C-alpha cells in the first residue's frame, strides 16, 4: 500500500474516485454526442471555464485578500452570503437579467416573474443575517475590561 501511495501520490480510493468521475464524464459526452446543440453547449462550457479562470477567480481572490487584512473573523461572514448570492445568480441568471422571456413563456405557458428584485432581496437577507450573526459573536466573546 505504501508503495502504491509513493508511486501514485495519493490513496487508492482517490484513483477509484477519479476513474468513476471520468466514466460519468464519458457517459455524458456519449449522450450529448447526438444532440444538435452539443457544439453550443461545449462552447458555453469552455467560455465559462475561461471566464472563471481569467476574470472571476482573480477578482474574488483579490477581494478575499482585502478581507483577510481585516482579520479572519469577518472574512467568513462575507464569504458565505456572497457565495450563496453568486450561486443563486448563476442558477437564475436568465430570469434575473430578463433574458429568455419568450422561451420561458413557451415552455411553461406562464409570464416570467421579476426575479431581479427577489434575488436582491434574498442577497440582502443573506448579508443581513450574516452581519447579525457576526455582531452577536462579537458581543458574546467580548472580554470584560480588567478591574482598575
Long-range contacts (C-beta under 8 A, 24 or more apart in sequence): 73-134, 73-137, 73-138, 74-134, 77-130, 77-131, 77-133, 77-134, 78-130, 80-126, 80-130, 81-123, 81-126, 81-127, 81-129, 81-130, 84-126, 85-119, 85-122, 85-123, 85-126, 85-127, 88-119, 88-122, 88-123, 89-119, 92-119
